[in-house]
Amino acid sequence: MNFGGTLRVNKFACFTLVFIVFLIIYWRSSGANYTTDKSDFVNLKSLLKAAIYAAERGGKKIIEGKNRELNVKSKGKTQEGANDPVTDADYSSHCAMYYSLKNTFPKLTVVSEEHTKSDSSCEHQELLDIDNAPPEHKQIDYLYDEQTLFKDVTVWIDPLDATQEYTEGLYQYVTTMVCVAIRGVPVIGVIHFPFPPRTYWGWMFRKTSTNIPSVPHKEENKDQPRVIVSRSHPGKVAEIAKEAFGSKTVVTPAAGAGYKVMAVVNGTYDVYLHATAIKKWDLCAGDAIIKAVNGKMTTAKGTLITYGPTEEVKVTDGLLVTLYDHDYYLSKEPKILSTMP
Ligand SMILES: *[C@@H]1O[C@H](CO)[C@@H](O)[C@H](O)[C@H]1NC(C)=O
């Protein structure tokens, strides 16, 4: 009889089956500790599109605001005694940018230079179109997707950079900025100029907007560097630059951190040097864009700046931004630190 033989085979099959089922249950339950809900992830490509649309919405508010009463108020004085103004345009741009991002991505952490005033219409902002990039940034739709946990992302926004110049009618310096930092590293930066409207973006290790030129390295620039510095907080930075980089150094004052970083990104200047305190929402987007074109932003001490959600927002060790030869310029300007307030 082969009845016993069959039974033996079935016993073995049963045991194997139970063992496999047990393995699957074990694997799934232990995996459950690590798996996160799909809604805990954000697609960085969608976030880039949202960042562009948000920055452009802010820009529209700034254009509208220019034809209304500005309602200039002072937020106090900076360390250097310069006025630190805020206008209604800062607030309406903040509302448009902050709440369009928050409404589109409720789990997103957003840090803004401005706060929401008690104004109920502020929070009612239309959702951003994260499916279709604007026509002039169509290339984004052809990039591959990348998912990141919301909890690792901090978005920094500056609803109106160069407010002082905005009140003076020096509109060319004005920008809106959005920056995506992942575990403190600035990875995506968007800088929008409303006058005339145009948007630049960079995504580290991936791509930049097509309106960013590729700038060749010129060794001879080190001998007569073109340096851009702040017009509203000049400090002694022009003097320091000449002393550090040589008498042929050409120093040009300009406003807006967004404007100055872009002037280095497009090769008009070799160095952006800053000697006084500066806030992280002024820096994050430019930091991401300069990284995307293989340039560098550090403090004057040479340390990288991090953009986590709970960090000190003020950078007090000065600032050095270059497209090329960062270490060379860094080695030349240790004096900047001794003159810092
Ligand atoms: C470079 O950037 C600066 C600042 O944004 C701008 O004023 C200038 O027109 C730009 N130059 C070129 C050639 O794009």
The ligand as a Gaussian input file, in Angstrom:
#p B3LYP/6-31G(d) Opt

LIG

0 1
 C       22.652000      88.536000     -13.922000
 O       21.932000      88.684000     -12.713000
 C       21.775000      90.009000     -12.260000
 C       21.106000      89.959000     -10.915000
 O       19.983000      89.160000     -10.928000
 C       21.008000      90.826000     -13.285000
 O       20.895000      92.148000     -12.869000
 C       21.727000      90.751000     -14.610000
 O       20.970000      91.408000     -15.600000
 C       21.970000      89.318000     -15.032000
 N       22.804000      89.301000     -16.225000
 C       22.608000      88.451000     -17.209000
 C       23.545000      88.547000     -18.351000
 O       21.709000      87.647000     -17.200000

